[in-house]
Amino acid sequence: MAKSEKNGARKAAAVAGVAAIVVLVAVGALLAFGGPTPGKPAPTANQAPSTASDRANSAAATTAADATAGNTSKSDTNAATNTAADTADAAAQTADSSTAGSSKTTVSYQSEYSVPVGSSPVNTRARHPVDLYTPKPDPVFDIQSRTQFPPIDNEKDFVQWMLAHTNQKEKFLRERWQRASIAVARHHITHRRILMAFLLTPREWFARSYNLGSVYANTALPIGYGQTISGPDLVARMTDYLDPQPNQKVLEIGTGSGYQSAFLSSLSNYVYTIEIVKPLAEETNKIYVDHTADMPQFGNIHRRMADGYYGWPEYAPFDKIIVTTGTDHIPPDLLKELKPGGVMIIPIGPPTGQTILKITKEVDKDGTVHLTREDIYHGTAKDIFVPFTAAGGGTHFKNSSD
C-alpha cells in the first residue's frame, strides 16, 4: 500500500471512530436523561428539570441527541452570544457576539420610551395593517372551562382517548406522542401544561400537505413564500420558556404556518399573531377557520396582516411576546409594548445564526428599565430563522446588505 493510501486509511478509521463515539454519547445522553424506550410510557413533564441550572446541565446531552436525530439547528458549544440587546440602546443596535459563557445578564436604562428607533422612521410603521380576525374582548372559548383532557401518562391511553374524542388520525397521534416524549427527555418541555398543549395541537394541520411524511421530524419544513414551519422541539422549547398563563395576553410575531399560535391557544385565552406575507396570512387564516369547530380555542386567536416590527399597539401591553423570525436587535416598539414583568422570546444575531434569548423586563418607579437576558440553550446551540421581513422591502437586519 502506498504511503498516501496508508494515511488515507488512518484518516478514514479516525473519522469512523469519532462518528461512533458521537453516536454512543448521543444515545447514552438520551438514556441518561430518561429518553423514551419503544413500548414504554413517556416521561411526564413534571419529571424534567425546570430550573436554569438543570437545563444548563443537560445542554450538552441535548446537543448530542439533537445531532443524532437530524436536527438542523446550528450548534456552537464554545460560546454563548451576548448581545447589545441588553444595553440602553438594546432595541435598535446590532447584536454583539463577543462575550462567552454567561447564562444571564441584567442591564438597565432610563425610561422605556427613550429607546432609540434607529434607522426605522416612525412614518414607516405597519403600512396598511389588515385585521383578518378579531374576536370579542371576552374569550370565544375559555380554556379554563375545559373539563376533559386526554391521559398523558402512556401512549396507548392517549391515542385511544384522542381517537374516541377527536377526528384526528392514529398515525399522527402516535408520531406526536413520540415527538413529545423526546422533547420531554431532552428538557425542551418541562411543564406538564406545555406537554398537554403540545399533545393537543395537530402539527399536521399546519405543515402543509406536501410535508406530511415528515411532519413530526425534528426539522424545519418549507411552507411556501420563502417561509418555514420551525421544528417541533424548537417550538416546544421556546414555548416552555415563554410559559404563557391562561389570562395573559400573548403576542406572536411571524404567524407563518399558524402552528405556534395554535399551540399557544391551548395555553392562553388571548393570543395575537401578525404575519407580513399576504398570501401566507390568508392561507393560514383559512386553516384556523376550517378547524375552529374541532378546536374552539382557535377562535381566541387575533390575526393581523402587517409588519410585526411595530407590534400591535392597540392591544398593548402584552404579558408575553414571542418572535419567530430572525433579527440582530430587539425591535424598540416590541420592547415598549412588553408589560413590566413581561417576557419576550426572540432570536438575536446575524443572518448566519441567531441565539434565542429570553428577555425579562422590569421597570422601577423612576422609569428605569431593567432587562435580564437568558440564552435558552445556554450557549450550546444557535438557529437560523427566516429573516424578519420589512414592509418596505428587505429585512429588519441592520447589518445586512438586503
C-alpha positions in Angstrom: 0.0 0.0 0.0 1.4 3.5 -0.9 2.1 5.9 1.9 -0.7 8.2 0.8 -3.1 5.2 0.9 -2.0 4.3 4.4 -2.5 7.9 5.5 -6.0 7.9 3.9 -6.9 4.6 5.7 -5.8 6.0 9.0 -7.8 9.2 8.5 -10.9 7.2 7.5 -10.5 5.0 10.6 -10.1 8.0 12.8 -13.3 9.6 11.3 -15.2 6.4 11.8 -14.0 6.2 15.4 -15.1 9.8 16.1 -18.5 9.1 14.5 -19.0 6.0 16.6 -18.2 7.9 19.8 -20.6 10.7 18.9 -23.4 8.2 18.4 -22.6 6.5 21.6 -22.5 9.8 23.5 -25.8 10.8 22.0 -27.6 7.6 22.8 -26.1 7.5 26.3 -27.0 11.1 27.0 -30.6 10.5 25.9 -30.9 7.4 28.1 -29.3 9.2 31.0 -32.0 11.9 30.8 -34.9 9.5 30.6 -35.2 9.1 26.9 -38.3 7.1 25.8 -38.0 3.4 25.1 -40.4 2.0 22.5 -43.3 0.4 24.2 -42.7 2.2 27.5 -44.6 5.2 28.9 -43.2 8.6 28.1 -41.8 10.6 31.0 -44.1 13.3 32.2 -43.1 17.0 32.1 -43.0 17.3 35.8 -40.2 14.8 35.9 -37.9 17.1 33.9 -35.8 19.8 35.4 -37.3 23.3 35.4 -34.5 25.5 36.7 -31.9 27.3 34.5 -29.1 25.3 36.2 -30.8 22.0 35.5 -31.3 23.0 31.9 -27.7 24.1 31.6 -26.5 20.7 33.0 -28.5 18.9 30.2 -27.4 21.2 27.4 -24.5 19.0 26.1 -26.8 16.0 26.1 -29.4 17.9 24.2 -26.9 19.0 21.6 -25.6 15.5 21.0 -29.1 13.9 20.9 -30.4 16.5 18.5 -27.4 15.9 16.2 -28.2 12.2 16.1 -31.9 12.9 15.4 -31.1 15.1 12.4 -31.9 18.5 14.0 -30.9 21.3 11.6 -30.0 23.7 14.4 -26.6 25.3 14.2 -24.8 24.2 17.3 -21.9 26.1 18.9 -20.7 24.6 22.2 -17.8 27.0 22.6 -19.6 30.3 23.0 -22.9 31.9 24.0 -23.9 35.0 22.1 -24.2 38.1 24.3 -25.9 40.9 22.5 -26.2 44.6 22.7 -29.9 43.9 23.2 -29.0 44.1 26.9 -28.0 47.7 26.8 -29.8 51.1 26.8 -29.7 51.0 23.0 -30.7 47.3 23.0 -33.8 47.7 20.9 -32.1 49.3 18.0 -28.4 48.3 17.9 -26.6 45.4 16.3 -26.1 42.2 18.4 -22.6 41.7 19.9 -21.3 38.2 20.0 -18.0 38.9 21.8 -18.7 37.6 25.3 -18.9 33.9 26.1 -20.2 31.7 28.8 -22.8 33.9 30.6 -26.3 32.4 31.1 -28.0 35.5 32.4 -27.2 39.2 32.2 -29.1 42.2 33.6 -28.7 45.8 32.4 -30.7 49.0 32.9 -31.6 52.2 31.1 -33.8 55.2 31.8 -37.4 55.2 30.6 -38.8 52.6 28.3 -40.0 55.3 26.0 -36.5 56.7 25.4 -35.3 53.6 23.5 -33.9 54.9 20.1 -35.8 54.0 17.0 -32.6 53.8 15.0 -32.9 53.6 11.2 -36.6 52.8 11.1 -38.5 56.1 10.9 -41.9 56.4 12.6 -43.8 57.0 9.3 -42.9 53.5 8.0 -44.8 51.8 10.8 -47.1 48.9 9.9 -48.1 50.0 6.4 -51.8 49.4 6.0 -52.4 46.7 8.6 -55.3 44.4 7.8 -57.1 42.6 10.7 -58.1 39.1 9.4 -59.9 38.1 12.5 -60.6 40.0 15.8 -62.7 38.1 18.4 -64.7 39.9 21.1 -62.9 41.1 24.2 -64.0 38.0 26.1 -62.7 34.6 25.0 -64.8 32.8 22.5 -63.8 29.7 24.3 -62.4 29.9 27.8 -59.7 27.3 28.0 -60.1 27.2 31.8 -63.6 25.9 31.4 -62.4 22.7 29.7 -63.0 19.7 31.9 -62.0 16.8 29.6 -58.4 16.1 28.8 -56.6 13.1 27.3 -54.5 10.9 29.6 -50.8 11.7 29.0 -49.0 9.1 31.1 -48.8 6.5 28.4 -49.1 6.3 24.6 -51.9 3.7 24.4 -54.3 5.6 26.6 -53.5 8.9 25.0 -54.1 7.5 21.5 -57.3 5.7 22.4 -58.8 8.8 24.1 -58.0 11.0 21.2 -59.4 8.6 18.7 -62.6 8.4 20.7 -62.9 12.2 21.2 -61.5 13.8 18.0 -61.3 13.2 14.3 -57.5 13.0 14.2 -55.6 10.1 12.6 -53.9 7.5 14.6 -50.7 7.7 12.6 -50.2 11.4 13.5 -51.2 10.9 17.1 -48.6 8.2 17.6 -45.9 10.4 15.9 -46.9 13.3 18.1 -46.7 11.2 21.2 -43.2 10.0 20.2 -42.1 13.6 19.4 -43.4 14.8 22.8 -41.6 12.0 24.6 -38.3 13.1 23.0 -39.0 16.7 23.8 -39.6 15.9 27.5 -36.5 13.7 27.6 -34.3 16.5 26.2 -35.8 19.0 28.6 -37.4 21.1 25.8 -40.7 20.6 27.7 -40.5 21.0 31.5 -44.1 22.0 32.3 -46.9 19.5 32.3 -49.4 22.0 30.9 -47.0 22.7 28.0 -46.8 19.0 27.3 -50.6 18.8 27.3 -50.9 21.7 24.8 -48.2 20.2 22.6 -50.1 16.9 22.5 -53.4 18.6 21.8 -52.1 20.6 18.8 -52.2 18.8 15.4 -49.0 20.0 13.7 -50.1 18.1 10.6 -52.9 20.6 10.1 -50.3 23.4 9.6 -47.3 21.8 8.0 -48.9 21.7 4.5 -49.9 18.6 2.7 -46.5 18.1 0.9 -44.8 17.8 4.3 -47.0 15.1 5.9 -44.4 12.4 5.5 -42.0 14.2 7.8 -44.4 16.4 9.8 -43.0 15.3 13.2 -39.4 15.1 12.2 -37.3 17.5 14.2 -36.5 19.8 11.4 -37.9 23.0 9.8 -40.1 22.4 6.7 -40.9 24.7 3.8 -44.4 26.1 3.7 -44.1 28.3 0.6 -43.4 32.0 0.1 -39.8 31.6 1.3 -41.1 30.7 4.8 -40.8 27.6 7.0 -42.5 25.9 10.0 -39.9 25.5 12.7 -39.0 22.1 14.1 -41.3 20.8 16.8 -38.6 20.6 19.5 -37.6 24.2 18.9 -41.2 25.3 19.1 -41.7 23.4 22.3 -38.6 24.8 23.9 -39.4 28.4 23.0 -43.0 28.0 24.3 -41.7 26.3 27.5 -39.5 29.3 28.3 -42.3 31.7 27.4 -44.7 29.8 29.8 -47.9 31.7 29.0 -50.7 31.6 31.5 -54.5 31.4 30.7 -55.3 35.1 31.2 -52.1 36.6 29.9 -52.0 38.4 26.6 -49.5 36.8 24.2 -48.2 38.4 21.0 -46.6 36.3 18.3 -44.6 38.0 15.6 -44.5 35.8 12.4 -47.6 33.7 12.1 -46.2 31.7 9.3 -47.8 28.2 9.2 -50.0 29.0 12.2 -48.7 26.2 14.3 -47.1 28.3 17.1 -50.3 30.3 17.8 -52.4 27.2 17.6 -50.1 25.7 20.3 -50.4 29.0 22.3 -54.2 28.9 22.1 -54.3 25.9 24.4 -52.3 27.9 27.0 -53.7 31.4 26.8 -57.2 32.8 26.1 -55.7 35.9 24.5 -53.4 35.2 21.6 -52.4 37.8 19.0 -50.4 37.0 15.9 -49.1 39.0 13.0 -47.9 37.9 9.5 -46.5 40.2 6.9 -46.7 37.9 3.8 -50.2 38.4 2.5 -50.9 35.1 0.7 -49.4 33.1 3.6 -51.5 35.1 6.2 -54.7 34.4 4.2 -53.8 30.7 3.7 -53.2 30.2 7.4 -56.3 32.2 8.4 -58.3 29.7 6.4 -56.8 26.8 8.3 -57.9 28.4 11.6 -61.4 29.0 10.2 -61.7 25.4 8.9 -60.6 23.8 12.2 -62.2 26.1 14.8 -65.2 23.8 15.1 -62.9 21.0 16.2 -60.5 23.3 18.2 -62.7 26.1 19.6 -59.6 27.8 21.2 -58.6 28.8 17.7 -61.4 31.3 18.0 -59.4 33.2 20.6 -56.5 33.9 18.1 -56.5 37.5 16.9 -55.0 37.6 13.4 -53.4 40.6 11.7 -51.6 41.1 8.4 -48.9 43.7 8.9 -45.2 44.4 9.7 -44.7 42.8 13.1 -41.7 45.0 13.8 -44.1 47.6 15.2 -46.2 45.2 17.2 -49.9 45.7 17.9 -50.2 48.8 19.9 -54.0 48.8 20.1 -53.8 45.8 22.4 -50.6 46.6 24.3 -49.2 46.0 26.8 -48.6 42.3 26.4 -47.6 39.9 29.1 -45.6 37.7 26.7 -44.1 38.2 23.3 -42.6 35.5 21.1 -40.8 36.4 17.9 -40.3 33.6 15.3 -38.2 35.4 12.8 -34.5 36.3 13.0 -33.1 39.8 13.6 -29.9 41.3 15.0 -31.7 43.6 17.6 -34.8 43.9 19.7 -37.5 46.0 17.8 -38.0 49.0 20.0 -41.8 49.0 19.7 -42.0 45.4 20.8 -40.0 46.3 23.9 -42.3 49.2 24.6 -45.4 47.0 24.2 -44.0 44.4 26.7 -45.6 44.8 30.1 -43.3 45.4 33.1 -42.5 41.9 34.4 -43.2 40.5 30.9 -41.1 38.0 29.0 -40.0 38.1 25.3 -38.5 35.2 23.5 -36.6 36.4 20.4 -33.8 35.0 18.1 -31.0 37.6 18.1 -27.9 37.5 15.9 -26.6 37.9 12.3 -28.3 36.2 9.4 -25.8 33.3 9.7 -27.3 32.2 13.0 -29.2 33.6 16.0 -29.1 32.9 19.7 -32.6 32.5 21.2 -33.0 34.9 24.1 -35.4 35.1 26.9 -35.7 38.8 27.8 -37.4 39.8 31.1 -38.4 43.4 31.5 -38.7 45.2 34.9 -39.4 48.9 35.4 -38.6 50.9 38.5 -40.8 53.7 39.9 -38.4 56.2 38.4 -38.8 54.7 35.0 -35.5 52.9 34.9 -35.9 49.7 32.8 -34.0 46.6 33.6 -33.6 43.9 31.0 -32.5 40.4 32.0 -31.3 38.3 29.2 -31.0 34.5 29.2 -29.9 32.2 26.3 -32.5 29.4 26.3 -29.8 27.0 25.1 -27.1 28.2 27.4 -24.5 28.6 24.7 -24.9 25.2 23.2 -26.9 26.0 20.1 -27.8 28.6 17.5 -30.6 28.5 14.9 -31.1 30.1 11.6 -34.5 31.7 11.4 -36.3 33.1 8.4 -35.3 36.8 8.3 -37.6 39.4 9.9 -39.2 40.8 6.8 -39.8 44.6 6.4 -42.9 46.1 4.9 -40.8 48.5 2.8 -38.8 45.7 1.3 -35.7 43.8 2.5 -35.4 42.8 6.2 -35.1 44.3 9.6 -31.4 43.2 9.9 -29.5 46.4 10.5 -26.1 44.8 9.5 -27.0 43.3 6.2 -26.9 44.3 2.5 -30.6 43.4 1.8 
